Amino acid sequence: MYLAKIHVNYKRSILNPEAQAVQTALLRLGYQDVTSVQLGKYFELKLTGSQSKEQAAKEVDEICDRLLANVNMESYHYQLEELAVAE
Amino acid sequence: MKFAVVAFPGSNCEMDLVYAIEDVVKEQAELVPSTATDLSDYSAVLLPGGFSYGDYLRSGAIAQLAPIMSAVKRFAAAGKPVLGICNGFQILTEARLLPGSLQRNQQSKFICKLADLVVTNNQTMFTTDYQTQQTIQLPIAHGDGNYYCDPTTLAELRKNNQIIFTYQNNPNGSVADIAGISNRQGNVLGMMPHPERAVEAILGSTSGRELFSSLVNSVRKRGLIHE
């Protein structure tokens, strides 16, 4: 069993007004040193069927491409952790 | 002629569309639930505005997987007209029936106002009753209406005359002022402005009427009608 920890973020070329609003709020709080804010989505998926890390990675790539990310404007990256079956 | 108006959980403009078609254009309209799987009784399919599935994940991302969407894809592949308005446009891009995507408005706020648009292509099934380069007024009401596509896709859209409506004063940051695009074949149209909210003078504009009359006339002329 594998745990996939997936981050989906806007590509750098895509405007992210939400992240900009957070950065402006941080400036208001006095954090002048924050020069960049990235804001995205985080998913944790438990995969019970995958026999190997390669197989799990293939499935996660497919899931990201088909649903979790819109590859027109978002990119994703993830880590896979092997879990004990009873977890 | 019978229109299908697909209602997803969270759609909120479906009755406006039914009203525009039945009471203004004087054709038949039926609500079709997103769980349906067959559209063979209809001559045109309309995907309404709203917040399908609460805009969870991304606008339109969950709706594109609803059972009805397989039927919508078959309908579109057969060359029959599919129109997505606002959230319907977002669903069509997520379903990859139209290129590009709709991202958050540049100024990150919801915009609700009457917008001046230019009809940039009046040769589609949806626009024959407009003049080319005609300025029309339709309401916009969206938070995620900022059309984005990469430069290669934009060049394709331009080359194939797939840009159908543009904003006169870009309200949301859309690439090339795009308000509505069609697929390559011209039978699938997605647009952020709401023609169904501009069919009577009391609503502030009647510019939306020609879109529906164009569609009815084109379907009859091309013999795509299913009575």
Boltz contact constraints between the chains, C-beta under 6 A:
constraints:
  - contact:
      token1: [A, 17]
      token2: [B, 104]
      max_distance: 6.0
  - contact:
      token1: [A, 17]
      token2: [B, 108]
      max_distance: 6.0
  - contact:
      token1: [A, 21]
      token2: [B, 108]
      max_distance: 6.0
  - contact:
      token1: [A, 70]
      token2: [B, 58]
      max_distance: 6.0
  - contact:
      token1: [A, 70]
      token2: [B, 101]
      max_distance: 6.0
  - contact:
      token1: [A, 72]
      token2: [B, 101]
      max_distance: 6.0
  - contact:
      token1: [A, 73]
      token2: [B, 101]
      max_distance: 6.0
  - contact:
      token1: [A, 73]
      token2: [B, 103]
      max_distance: 6.0
  - contact:
      token1: [A, 73]
      token2: [B, 148]
      max_distance: 6.0
